[in-house]
């Protein structure tokens, strides 16, 4: 997908306002400093994840952040869509679905065995979007977290 580019350190100034917009929309209580600290290692090439810009590199309309792990259940490396954001003014044009399809294809070709994501259980619109992208609920499981 030509409108999906791996972000690097030179993209921070374009990416960080998108991250701030997503965090504000979601109600995350993160500061600009926290957002910068979270994004910087991924832009620098950390093996723990990556961020792709959606749309033209000079003026991206969104981003997708993916982190990596290992799953015994799935038999190898897995990945988690940590954040996916498209500017509200350009949503519902297929860019988010294209980004997910492009990422899934590239990760699968790179040996990733499963791609996971989290969605608000009350947000039926976003759940439908992810179902169209072939994600399935795992009704037997509940994602649980412990902040450290």
C-alpha angles and dihedrals in degrees: 000000000000094000091061116080130175106246122231137182091283089062097058095101091054096040103046096064088053091050090049091050092050093047091049092048091050094045094242111163096221126139127224088253092053092048092050092048091050095048100041099074092049091051089049093057104266112178089225096076150327141225125221124199116228117218128008114352091230093053111015119191095203149340143229121214118200127186127196134228141152126258127196089190093056094037102242146356117005132183137212126213095226097179136003119181134172120180108260093237092062102037123124093039096106098257095118092050091047090050092051092047092048094048093046091051094047094045092047090051088050093056102264108148102197138014118208135185140177125231133179106265090222095051102092094169093059092042090055089050091054093044089055086054088055098255114144132204115247095214093182091062137062121198108235127186139192117198111222 
